[in-house]
Amino acid sequence: MTKKIQNIDGKLAYLKPRSNKWDSLCEDSFLALISEPKARPLNEEEKSKLEQNKQHINDVLLKSLQLPNLSFFAGSGTSLAEVNGPSMWDLWQKSMLKSPNADKAEDDFGKLTTEASAILEKVKYTELEHPNIEHFLSQCDAYLLFNEDKEVDSFLNQVKKTILHECSSFIDIEQSDISCYQSLLQKLARRRVRDPRLKVFTTNYDMCFETAASDLGMMIVDGLSYTRKRKFDGKYFNYDVVRRESDNHEFVEGIIQLYKLHGSVSWERKGSSVYETSAPSPENAVLIYPAKGKYQQAFIQPHLELLSRFLESLRQPNSCLIIAGFGFNDDHLSEPIISSIKSNPSLKIIIADYKAASNINNPTKETSPYWKELSELASQGSDIHFINGSFSEFVSIIPHLRALTPADQLAKAVKAAGR
């Protein structure tokens, strides 16, 4: 049974396997965890303990990132805060409410439009206490499978149009800062060229990873062809980029593979094929929004290809999967992760979330039950590490990957032997 702790949402802290005690990684969380929420200078003993914690997580991360098979999984939480992307609640408000920006003191706060209310009643969507825009859209799709209804179809495309706009427009405004994405790619993509490429999986529709990589001059393998009209085909994930110099072929450094599990604001379906476009129509936009407990949409292309690649990565030996900003609310992704932890003994999992500590120690009705299962697996010895903190704070503590010199390797071996 987990023990309730002080609220440390957004404050850096670490929970190691087989432990129920969070270790602070910053002064704010250190004070909160000893029930001193007011700021004060740490004494020398406390500073020493904090530095030990920081060094420990640095060693854990460095060792993890050097495993041959490295994957990063980004949920919607990575696009919030300074990145300024929309949350699922933001998309619900923009799509369904009369006054999306109304505050609690205003009469229109939380009130649905007349059209939205009518559609909710038709498709029998009842999760209004904790609404989820993706669950609602999936229910609309299920309804349309058995009913020809122009009103529902029109409203569905109207909501898709809102999602496409909200998930693409924010990245160009001055308030948006994707430097944390750039820093992440700079750190994780600096791998030994003989190791498999960094794999980035994301449920986000937005273009944060593509934009960050472009700003850095990095190349992305994303399943789209290298032709003028870019077409999706899973075979491109098997391609790589090499540098040819005389008779020598060397892999180009810093290439990453990007798998957009729920589609993209830049993808459009034409017939049975998917192409990249700057402005897809709502009717043909390639978005997937699987409802809780329903898997059917994950078995159409390109999602079948993308999901199979994700499942394959979980089965690889000597693997590390880093998960950030994911609430474990998608069963078709959460279940394979849980299953892989139980069946792949060499898999290391690192889970970073703004509310990781609250999700484990102080869960609410909205908290996914997978958090409890994950914490129980960790307490039983599974190689699962939890980091509490925002996406940008988590990225800040990721060590830079670089090849160790012989002197570095000797010093590291001596240090390990002395412990």
Sine and cosine of phi, psi and omega as CSV:
sin_phi,cos_phi,sin_psi,cos_psi,sin_omega,cos_omega
0.00,0.00,0.78,-0.63,-0.04,-1.00
-0.97,0.23,0.51,-0.86,-0.02,-1.00
-0.98,-0.18,0.73,-0.68,0.03,-1.00
-0.90,0.43,0.62,-0.78,0.01,-1.00
-0.77,-0.63,0.17,-0.98,0.08,-1.00
-0.85,0.53,0.52,-0.85,0.05,-1.00
-0.92,0.40,0.89,-0.45,0.04,-1.00
-0.84,-0.55,0.50,0.86,0.01,-1.00
-0.78,0.62,0.79,-0.62,0.05,-1.00
0.98,0.18,-0.10,0.99,0.00,-1.00
-0.99,-0.13,0.75,-0.66,-0.10,-0.99
-0.90,0.44,0.82,-0.58,0.06,-1.00
-0.42,-0.91,0.26,-0.97,-0.14,-0.99
-0.67,-0.75,0.70,-0.71,0.07,-1.00
-0.87,-0.50,0.91,-0.41,-0.05,-1.00
-1.00,0.05,0.32,-0.95,0.05,-1.00
-0.85,0.53,0.50,-0.87,0.01,-1.00
0.89,0.46,0.40,0.92,0.01,-1.00
-0.73,-0.68,0.50,-0.87,0.12,-0.99
-0.89,-0.45,0.26,0.97,-0.03,-1.00
-0.91,-0.40,0.84,-0.55,0.03,-1.00
-0.98,0.18,0.71,-0.70,0.07,-1.00
-0.98,-0.20,0.76,-0.65,-0.04,-1.00
-0.96,0.29,0.54,-0.84,0.07,-1.00
-0.84,-0.54,0.13,0.99,0.08,-1.00
-0.44,-0.90,0.27,-0.96,-0.07,-1.00
-0.90,0.43,-0.62,0.79,-0.03,-1.00
-0.88,0.47,-0.72,0.70,0.00,-1.00
-0.95,0.32,-0.52,0.85,0.04,-1.00
-0.86,0.51,-0.74,0.67,-0.02,-1.00
-0.94,0.35,-0.64,0.77,0.00,-1.00
-0.90,0.44,-0.62,0.78,-0.05,-1.00
-0.95,0.30,-0.31,0.95,0.10,-0.99
-0.96,-0.28,0.38,0.92,0.08,-1.00
0.87,0.49,0.63,0.77,0.13,-0.99
-0.81,-0.58,0.99,0.15,-0.07,-1.00
-0.93,0.37,-0.35,0.94,-0.01,-1.00
-0.99,0.17,0.64,-0.76,-0.02,-1.00
-0.92,0.40,0.65,-0.76,0.11,-0.99
-0.35,-0.94,0.39,-0.92,0.04,-1.00
-0.93,0.37,0.62,-0.78,0.08,-1.00
-0.98,0.20,0.57,-0.82,0.08,-1.00
-0.98,0.21,0.08,-1.00,-0.11,-0.99
-0.89,0.46,-0.64,0.77,0.02,-1.00
-0.90,0.43,-0.67,0.75,0.01,-1.00
-0.92,0.39,-0.65,0.76,0.04,-1.00
-0.88,0.47,-0.65,0.76,0.01,-1.00
-0.89,0.45,-0.68,0.74,0.03,-1.00
-0.89,0.45,-0.67,0.74,0.01,-1.00
-0.89,0.47,-0.68,0.73,0.02,-1.00
-0.90,0.43,-0.60,0.80,0.06,-1.00
-0.88,0.47,-0.67,0.74,0.03,-1.00
-0.88,0.47,-0.69,0.72,-0.01,-1.00
-0.90,0.44,-0.66,0.75,0.00,-1.00
-0.92,0.40,-0.61,0.79,0.00,-1.00
-0.90,0.44,-0.74,0.68,-0.02,-1.00
-0.93,0.37,-0.53,0.85,0.07,-1.00
-0.89,0.45,-0.69,0.73,0.02,-1.00
-0.90,0.43,-0.66,0.75,0.01,-1.00
-0.88,0.47,-0.73,0.68,-0.04,-1.00
-0.92,0.39,-0.68,0.73,-0.02,-1.00
-0.88,0.47,-0.70,0.72,0.02,-1.00
-0.91,0.42,-0.64,0.77,-0.03,-1.00
-0.92,0.39,-0.68,0.74,-0.07,-1.00
-0.94,0.33,-0.25,0.97,0.01,-1.00
-1.00,-0.06,0.04,1.00,0.11,-0.99
-0.91,0.41,0.53,-0.85,-0.10,-0.99
-0.84,0.54,-0.67,0.74,-0.07,-1.00
-0.95,-0.32,0.95,-0.31,-0.07,-1.00
-0.89,-0.45,0.79,-0.61,0.04,-1.00
-0.76,-0.64,0.56,-0.83,0.07,-1.00
-0.85,-0.53,0.77,-0.64,-0.02,-1.00
-0.90,-0.43,0.88,-0.47,-0.05,-1.00
-0.95,-0.33,0.85,-0.53,0.11,-0.99
-1.00,-0.08,-0.10,-1.00,-0.07,-1.00
-0.90,0.44,-0.41,0.91,-0.02,-1.00
-0.89,0.45,-0.36,0.93,0.00,-1.00
-0.96,0.29,-0.30,0.96,-0.03,-1.00
-0.98,-0.19,0.20,0.98,0.01,-1.00
-0.99,-0.13,-0.29,-0.96,0.03,-1.00
0.82,0.57,-0.76,-0.65,-0.10,-0.99
-0.91,0.42,-0.36,0.93,0.06,-1.00
-0.93,0.37,-0.49,0.87,0.14,-0.99
0.94,0.33,0.39,0.92,0.07,-1.00
-0.98,0.18,0.26,-0.96,-0.04,-1.00
-0.98,0.18,0.61,-0.79,0.13,-0.99
-1.00,0.06,0.15,-0.99,0.06,-1.00
-0.88,0.48,-0.57,0.82,0.04,-1.00
-0.92,0.38,-0.63,0.78,0.05,-1.00
-0.87,0.50,-0.69,0.73,-0.02,-1.00
-0.92,0.40,-0.59,0.81,0.07,-1.00
-0.89,0.45,-0.73,0.68,-0.01,-1.00
-0.87,0.49,-0.75,0.67,-0.04,-1.00
-0.90,0.43,-0.53,0.85,-0.10,-1.00
-1.00,0.01,-0.50,0.86,-0.24,-0.97
-0.88,-0.47,-0.36,0.93,-0.15,-0.99
-0.99,-0.14,0.48,-0.88,0.05,-1.00
-0.89,0.46,-0.73,0.68,-0.03,-1.00
-0.80,-0.61,1.00,0.04,-0.09,-1.00
-0.85,0.52,-0.48,0.88,-0.07,-1.00
-0.98,-0.18,0.16,0.99,-0.02,-1.00
-0.93,0.36,0.59,-0.81,0.07,-1.00
-1.00,-0.08,0.08,-1.00,-0.13,-0.99
-0.90,0.44,-0.37,0.93,-0.03,-1.00
-0.98,0.18,-0.27,0.96,-0.06,-1.00
-1.00,0.02,0.50,-0.87,-0.06,-1.00
-0.90,0.45,-0.55,0.84,-0.07,-1.00
-1.00,0.10,0.04,1.00,-0.06,-1.00
-0.87,0.50,0.84,-0.55,0.08,-1.00
0.97,0.24,0.06,1.00,-0.05,-1.00
-1.00,0.09,0.73,-0.68,0.00,-1.00
-0.97,0.26,0.44,-0.90,0.15,-0.99
-0.94,0.34,0.34,-0.94,0.01,-1.00
-0.87,0.50,-0.67,0.75,-0.01,-1.00
-0.90,0.43,-0.68,0.73,0.00,-1.00
-0.89,0.46,-0.67,0.74,0.01,-1.00
-0.87,0.49,-0.67,0.75,-0.01,-1.00
-0.91,0.41,-0.65,0.76,0.00,-1.00
-0.93,0.36,-0.64,0.76,0.04,-1.00
-0.85,0.53,-0.66,0.75,-0.01,-1.00
-0.93,0.37,-0.64,0.77,-0.01,-1.00
-0.90,0.44,-0.72,0.69,-0.08,-1.00
-1.00,0.03,-0.02,1.00,0.05,-1.00
0.87,0.50,0.73,0.69,0.08,-1.00
-1.00,0.00,0.84,-0.54,-0.13,-0.99
-0.85,-0.53,0.05,1.00,-0.05,-1.00
-0.98,0.18,0.80,0.60,-0.12,-0.99
-0.99,0.15,-0.28,0.96,0.06,-1.00
-0.95,0.32,-0.65,0.76,0.07,-1.00
-0.73,-0.68,0.96,0.29,-0.10,-1.00
-0.93,0.36,0.49,-0.87,0.04,-1.00
-0.72,-0.70,0.87,-0.49,-0.11,-0.99
-0.89,0.46,-0.58,0.81,0.00,-1.00
-0.93,0.36,-0.64,0.77,0.05,-1.00
-0.90,0.44,-0.64,0.77,0.02,-1.00
-0.90,0.44,-0.72,0.69,-0.02,-1.00
-0.89,0.45,-0.62,0.78,0.03,-1.00
-0.90,0.43,-0.61,0.80,0.01,-1.00
-0.93,0.37,-0.58,0.82,0.08,-1.00
-0.89,0.46,-0.70,0.72,0.02,-1.00
-0.88,0.48,-0.67,0.74,0.01,-1.00
-0.89,0.45,-0.64,0.77,0.02,-1.00
-0.89,0.46,-0.67,0.74,-0.06,-1.00
-0.95,0.31,-0.30,0.95,0.08,-1.00
-0.90,0.44,-0.46,0.89,-0.08,-1.00
-0.89,-0.45,-0.06,1.00,-0.05,-1.00
-0.66,-0.75,0.75,-0.66,0.15,-0.99
-1.00,0.04,0.96,-0.28,-0.10,-0.99
-0.67,-0.74,0.96,-0.28,-0.06,-1.00
-0.91,0.40,-0.54,0.84,-0.01,-1.00
-0.92,0.40,-0.72,0.69,0.01,-1.00
-0.91,0.41,-0.68,0.74,0.00,-1.00
-0.89,0.46,-0.68,0.73,0.01,-1.00
-0.91,0.41,-0.68,0.73,0.00,-1.00
-0.92,0.40,-0.62,0.78,0.03,-1.00
-0.86,0.51,-0.70,0.71,0.01,-1.00
-0.94,0.34,-0.51,0.86,0.06,-1.00
-0.91,0.41,-0.68,0.74,0.02,-1.00
-0.92,0.39,-0.66,0.75,0.05,-1.00
-0.86,0.52,-0.65,0.76,0.02,-1.00
-0.88,0.48,-0.66,0.75,0.05,-1.00
-0.90,0.44,-0.70,0.71,0.00,-1.00
-0.88,0.47,-0.72,0.70,0.00,-1.00
-0.86,0.51,-0.67,0.75,0.00,-1.00
-0.93,0.38,-0.77,0.64,-0.07,-1.00
-0.91,0.42,-0.55,0.84,-0.05,-1.00
-1.00,0.04,-0.05,1.00,0.02,-1.00
-0.88,-0.48,-0.51,0.86,-0.11,-0.99
-0.98,0.22,-0.50,0.87,-0.12,-0.99
-0.90,0.44,-0.48,0.88,-0.14,-0.99
-0.94,0.33,-0.32,0.95,-0.04,-1.00
-0.99,-0.12,-0.08,1.00,-0.05,-1.00
-1.00,0.02,0.37,-0.93,-0.12,-0.99
-0.89,0.45,-0.50,0.86,-0.06,-1.00
-0.96,0.27,-0.21,0.98,-0.04,-1.00
-1.00,0.06,0.74,-0.68,-0.03,-1.00
-0.75,-0.66,0.95,-0.33,-0.02,-1.00
-0.97,-0.24,0.39,0.92,-0.01,-1.00
-0.88,0.47,-0.48,0.88,0.02,-1.00
-0.92,0.39,-0.56,0.83,0.09,-1.00
-0.91,0.41,-0.68,0.73,0.01,-1.00
-0.88,0.47,-0.70,0.71,0.00,-1.00
-0.89,0.45,-0.66,0.75,0.02,-1.00
-0.86,0.51,-0.76,0.66,-0.03,-1.00
-0.91,0.41,-0.63,0.78,0.03,-1.00
-0.87,0.49,-0.64,0.77,-0.05,-1.00
-0.97,0.23,-0.72,0.70,-0.13,-0.99
-0.99,0.14,-0.46,0.89,-0.07,-1.00
-0.99,0.16,-0.15,0.99,0.00,-1.00
-0.99,0.11,0.93,0.38,-0.04,-1.00
-0.96,-0.29,0.30,-0.95,0.10,-1.00
-0.87,0.48,0.72,-0.69,-0.11,-0.99
-0.91,0.41,-0.33,0.94,0.02,-1.00
-0.99,0.15,-0.20,0.98,0.07,-1.00
-0.99,0.13,0.40,-0.92,0.11,-0.99
-0.85,0.52,0.48,-0.88,-0.01,-1.00
-0.89,0.46,0.49,-0.87,0.13,-0.99
-0.87,0.49,0.77,-0.64,0.06,-1.00
-0.96,-0.27,0.81,-0.58,0.04,-1.00
-0.92,-0.39,0.88,-0.47,0.08,-1.00
-0.95,-0.31,0.66,-0.75,0.03,-1.00
-0.56,-0.83,0.57,-0.82,0.11,-0.99
-1.00,-0.06,-0.03,1.00,-0.07,-1.00
-0.98,0.18,0.62,-0.78,0.05,-1.00
-0.99,0.16,-0.37,0.93,-0.19,-0.98
-0.94,0.33,0.02,-1.00,-0.10,-1.00
-0.94,-0.34,0.49,0.87,-0.06,-1.00
-0.89,0.46,-0.73,0.69,-0.02,-1.00
-0.91,0.41,-0.68,0.73,0.00,-1.00
-0.89,0.46,-0.67,0.74,-0.02,-1.00
-0.92,0.38,-0.69,0.73,0.00,-1.00
-0.89,0.46,-0.70,0.71,0.01,-1.00
-0.90,0.44,-0.65,0.76,0.02,-1.00
-0.89,0.45,-0.68,0.74,0.01,-1.00
-0.89,0.46,-0.51,0.86,-0.01,-1.00
-1.00,0.02,-0.11,0.99,-0.06,-1.00
0.96,0.27,0.40,0.92,0.00,-1.00
-1.00,-0.05,0.48,-0.88,0.02,-1.00
-0.99,-0.14,0.62,-0.78,0.01,-1.00
-0.87,-0.50,0.72,-0.69,0.17,-0.98
-0.99,-0.16,0.94,-0.35,-0.14,-0.99
-0.84,-0.54,0.26,0.97,0.03,-1.00
1.00,0.05,0.01,1.00,0.02,-1.00
-0.98,-0.22,0.54,-0.84,-0.10,-1.00
-0.93,0.37,0.28,-0.96,0.03,-1.00
-0.98,-0.17,0.70,0.71,0.01,-1.00
-0.91,-0.42,0.17,-0.99,-0.04,-1.00
-0.87,0.49,-0.68,0.73,0.09,-1.00
-0.98,-0.18,0.98,-0.19,-0.17,-0.98
-0.97,0.23,0.84,-0.54,-0.06,-1.00
-0.89,-0.46,0.64,-0.76,-0.02,-1.00
-0.98,0.22,0.72,-0.69,0.11,-0.99
-0.38,-0.92,0.81,-0.58,-0.07,-1.00
-0.85,0.53,-0.36,0.93,-0.04,-1.00
-0.89,0.45,-0.40,0.92,-0.05,-1.00
-0.94,0.34,-0.32,0.95,0.09,-1.00
-0.93,0.36,-0.29,0.96,0.04,-1.00
-1.00,0.00,-0.06,1.00,0.02,-1.00
-1.00,0.02,0.36,-0.93,0.07,-1.00
-0.59,-0.81,0.02,-1.00,-0.03,-1.00
-0.86,-0.51,0.80,-0.59,0.01,-1.00
-0.84,-0.54,0.39,-0.92,0.06,-1.00
-0.97,-0.24,0.84,-0.55,-0.01,-1.00
-0.98,-0.20,0.89,-0.45,0.06,-1.00
-0.76,-0.65,0.93,-0.36,-0.11,-0.99
0.83,0.56,-0.85,-0.52,-0.02,-1.00
-0.99,-0.12,0.05,1.00,-0.05,-1.00
-0.99,-0.13,0.67,-0.75,0.09,-1.00
-0.88,-0.47,0.85,-0.52,0.01,-1.00
-0.83,-0.55,0.65,-0.76,0.07,-1.00
-0.92,0.40,0.68,-0.73,0.07,-1.00
-0.95,0.30,0.67,-0.74,-0.04,-1.00
-0.97,0.26,0.42,-0.91,0.20,-0.98
0.97,0.24,0.28,0.96,0.07,-1.00
-0.99,0.16,0.68,-0.73,0.05,-1.00
-0.83,-0.56,0.42,-0.91,0.08,-1.00
-0.96,-0.29,0.77,-0.64,-0.05,-1.00
-0.89,-0.46,0.82,-0.57,0.00,-1.00
-0.88,-0.48,0.94,-0.34,-0.03,-1.00
-1.00,-0.10,1.00,-0.04,-0.19,-0.98
-0.89,0.45,-0.49,0.87,-0.03,-1.00
-0.95,-0.32,0.31,0.95,0.02,-1.00
1.00,-0.03,-0.15,-0.99,-0.12,-0.99
-0.49,-0.87,0.46,-0.89,0.08,-1.00
-0.94,0.35,-0.11,0.99,-0.01,-1.00
-0.94,-0.35,0.21,0.98,-0.02,-1.00
-0.93,-0.36,0.65,-0.76,0.04,-1.00
-0.69,-0.73,0.68,-0.74,0.01,-1.00
-1.00,-0.02,0.77,-0.64,0.09,-1.00
-0.79,-0.62,0.95,-0.30,-0.11,-0.99
0.92,0.40,-0.82,-0.58,0.00,-1.00
-0.99,-0.15,0.08,1.00,-0.06,-1.00
-0.93,-0.37,0.35,-0.94,0.02,-1.00
-0.86,-0.52,0.75,-0.66,-0.03,-1.00
-0.81,-0.58,0.38,-0.93,0.11,-0.99
-1.00,0.07,0.70,-0.72,0.04,-1.00
-0.51,-0.86,0.43,-0.90,-0.04,-1.00
-0.98,0.22,-0.41,0.91,-0.05,-1.00
-0.58,-0.82,0.98,0.18,0.01,-1.00
-0.92,0.38,0.52,-0.85,0.06,-1.00
-0.97,0.23,0.52,-0.86,0.02,-1.00
-0.84,0.54,-0.58,0.82,-0.04,-1.00
-0.92,0.40,-0.52,0.86,-0.09,-1.00
-0.91,-0.41,0.14,0.99,0.00,-1.00
-0.89,0.45,0.65,-0.76,-0.01,-1.00
-1.00,-0.09,1.00,0.03,0.05,-1.00
-0.81,-0.59,0.58,-0.81,0.08,-1.00
-0.80,-0.60,0.69,-0.73,-0.04,-1.00
-0.67,-0.74,0.97,0.22,-0.09,-1.00
-0.93,0.38,0.78,-0.63,0.03,-1.00
-0.96,0.26,0.32,-0.95,-0.01,-1.00
-0.86,0.51,0.83,-0.56,0.05,-1.00
0.98,0.18,0.05,1.00,-0.01,-1.00
-0.87,-0.49,0.75,-0.66,-0.15,-0.99
-0.92,-0.39,-0.10,0.99,-0.26,-0.97
-0.86,0.50,-0.59,0.81,-0.07,-1.00
-0.95,0.32,-0.32,0.95,-0.01,-1.00
-0.97,0.23,-0.04,1.00,-0.06,-1.00
-0.93,-0.37,0.46,0.89,0.19,-0.98
-0.89,-0.46,0.43,-0.90,0.01,-1.00
-0.98,0.21,0.55,-0.84,0.09,1.00
-1.00,0.06,0.06,1.00,-0.12,-0.99
-0.93,0.38,-0.53,0.85,0.04,-1.00
-0.89,0.46,-0.69,0.72,0.03,-1.00
-0.88,0.47,-0.72,0.69,-0.05,-1.00
-0.91,0.41,-0.69,0.72,0.00,-1.00
-0.91,0.42,-0.64,0.77,0.01,-1.00
-0.90,0.43,-0.58,0.81,0.05,-1.00
-0.92,0.40,-0.61,0.79,0.03,-1.00
-0.91,0.41,-0.71,0.70,0.01,-1.00
-0.89,0.46,-0.63,0.78,0.01,-1.00
-0.89,0.45,-0.64,0.77,-0.01,-1.00
-0.90,0.43,-0.53,0.85,-0.01,-1.00
-0.95,0.32,-0.35,0.94,-0.04,-1.00
-1.00,-0.03,-0.14,0.99,-0.06,-1.00
-0.94,0.35,0.64,-0.77,0.06,-1.00
-0.95,0.30,0.38,-0.93,0.04,-1.00
0.78,0.63,0.82,0.57,-0.08,-1.00
-0.89,-0.46,0.47,-0.88,0.14,-0.99
-0.78,-0.62,0.80,-0.60,0.08,-1.00
-0.91,-0.41,0.87,-0.49,0.07,-1.00
-0.98,-0.18,0.81,-0.58,-0.02,-1.00
-0.90,-0.44,0.81,-0.59,-0.02,-1.00
-0.73,-0.68,0.71,-0.70,0.10,-1.00
0.92,0.40,0.42,0.91,-0.02,-1.00
-0.93,-0.37,0.80,-0.60,-0.08,-1.00
-1.00,0.02,0.01,1.00,-0.03,-1.00
0.87,0.50,0.64,0.77,0.03,-1.00
-0.99,-0.14,-0.08,1.00,0.04,-1.00
-0.98,-0.21,0.95,-0.32,-0.06,-1.00
-0.86,0.50,-0.63,0.78,-0.10,-0.99
-0.94,0.35,-0.21,0.98,0.09,-1.00
-0.95,-0.31,-0.59,0.81,-0.02,-1.00
-0.93,0.36,-0.67,0.74,-0.03,-1.00
-0.87,0.49,-0.72,0.69,0.04,-1.00
-0.88,0.47,-0.56,0.83,0.03,-1.00
-0.90,0.43,-0.73,0.68,0.03,-1.00
-0.87,0.50,-0.72,0.70,-0.02,-1.00
-0.88,0.48,-0.65,0.76,-0.03,-1.00
-0.93,0.38,-0.56,0.83,0.04,-1.00
-0.88,0.47,-0.63,0.78,-0.03,-1.00
-0.97,0.23,-0.46,0.89,-0.13,-0.99
-0.95,-0.30,-0.29,0.96,-0.03,-1.00
-0.92,-0.40,1.00,-0.09,-0.11,-0.99
-0.92,0.39,-0.31,0.95,-0.02,-1.00
-0.99,-0.11,0.12,0.99,-0.02,-1.00
-1.00,0.08,0.80,-0.60,0.09,-1.00
-0.96,-0.29,0.73,-0.68,-0.01,-1.00
-0.89,-0.46,0.76,-0.65,0.12,-0.99
-0.85,-0.52,0.87,-0.50,-0.07,-1.00
-0.91,-0.42,0.89,-0.46,0.01,-1.00
-0.90,-0.43,0.76,-0.65,-0.01,-1.00
-0.43,-0.90,0.54,-0.84,0.01,-1.00
-0.84,0.55,-0.57,0.82,-0.05,-1.00
-0.87,-0.49,0.54,0.84,-0.04,-1.00
-0.84,0.54,-0.71,0.70,-0.03,-1.00
-0.90,0.43,-0.68,0.73,0.02,-1.00
-0.91,0.41,-0.65,0.76,-0.01,-1.00
-0.88,0.47,-0.52,0.85,-0.02,-1.00
-1.00,0.00,-0.73,0.68,-0.14,-0.99
-1.00,-0.09,-0.50,0.87,-0.03,-1.00
-0.77,-0.64,0.85,0.52,-0.08,-1.00
-0.92,0.40,0.45,-0.89,0.06,-1.00
-0.88,-0.48,-0.05,-1.00,0.03,-1.00
-0.89,0.46,-0.47,0.88,-0.03,-1.00
-0.99,0.15,-0.25,0.97,-0.06,-1.00
-0.95,0.30,0.77,-0.64,0.02,-1.00
-0.89,0.46,0.66,-0.75,0.03,-1.00
-0.91,0.41,-0.26,0.97,0.02,-1.00
-0.91,0.42,-0.46,0.89,0.04,-1.00
-0.88,0.47,-0.66,0.75,0.02,-1.00
-0.90,0.43,-0.68,0.73,-0.01,-1.00
-0.90,0.43,-0.65,0.76,0.02,-1.00
-0.90,0.44,-0.69,0.72,0.00,-1.00
-0.91,0.41,-0.57,0.82,0.05,-1.00
-0.92,0.38,-0.66,0.75,0.05,-1.00
-0.89,0.45,-0.65,0.76,0.02,-1.00
-0.91,0.42,-0.66,0.75,-0.01,-1.00
-0.92,0.38,-0.40,0.92,0.03,-1.00
-1.00,0.03,-0.01,1.00,0.08,-1.00
0.92,-0.39,-0.06,1.00,0.07,-1.00
-0.89,0.45,0.53,-0.85,-0.11,-0.99
-0.99,0.17,0.94,0.35,-0.03,-1.00
-0.87,-0.50,0.81,-0.58,-0.03,-1.00
-0.88,-0.48,0.75,-0.66,0.00,-1.00
-0.95,-0.32,0.71,-0.70,0.08,-1.00
-0.83,-0.57,0.84,-0.55,0.03,-1.00
-1.00,-0.04,0.77,-0.64,0.01,-1.00
0.44,-0.90,0.24,-0.97,0.02,-1.00
-0.95,0.31,0.26,-0.97,0.00,-1.00
-0.86,0.50,-0.71,0.71,-0.03,-1.00
-0.91,0.41,-0.60,0.80,0.03,-1.00
-0.93,0.38,-0.63,0.77,0.04,-1.00
-0.88,0.47,-0.71,0.70,0.01,-1.00
-0.87,0.50,-0.58,0.81,-0.05,-1.00
-0.91,0.42,-0.42,0.91,-0.03,-1.00
-0.99,-0.13,-0.04,1.00,0.07,-1.00
-0.95,0.32,0.82,-0.58,-0.01,-1.00
-0.95,0.30,0.45,-0.89,0.07,-1.00
-0.96,0.28,0.75,-0.66,0.06,-1.00
-0.99,0.15,0.73,-0.69,0.10,-1.00
-0.41,-0.91,0.43,-0.90,0.01,-1.00
-0.94,0.35,0.76,-0.65,0.00,-1.00
-0.98,0.20,0.69,-0.72,0.10,-0.99
-0.96,0.29,0.30,-0.95,0.06,-1.00
-0.81,0.58,-0.61,0.80,0.02,-1.00
-0.91,0.42,-0.66,0.75,0.03,-1.00
-0.89,0.45,-0.68,0.73,-0.03,-1.00
-0.90,0.44,-0.65,0.76,0.02,-1.00
-0.90,0.43,-0.71,0.71,0.00,-1.00
-0.88,0.47,-0.63,0.78,0.00,-1.00
-0.92,0.40,-0.65,0.76,0.01,-1.00
-0.91,0.42,-0.65,0.76,0.01,-1.00
-0.91,0.42,-0.67,0.75,0.00,-1.00
-0.90,0.44,-0.67,0.74,-0.01,-1.00
-0.92,0.40,-0.60,0.80,-0.02,-1.00
-0.93,0.36,-0.45,0.89,-0.04,-1.00
-0.99,0.13,-0.11,0.99,-0.03,-1.00
-0.99,0.13,0.00,0.00,0.00,0.00
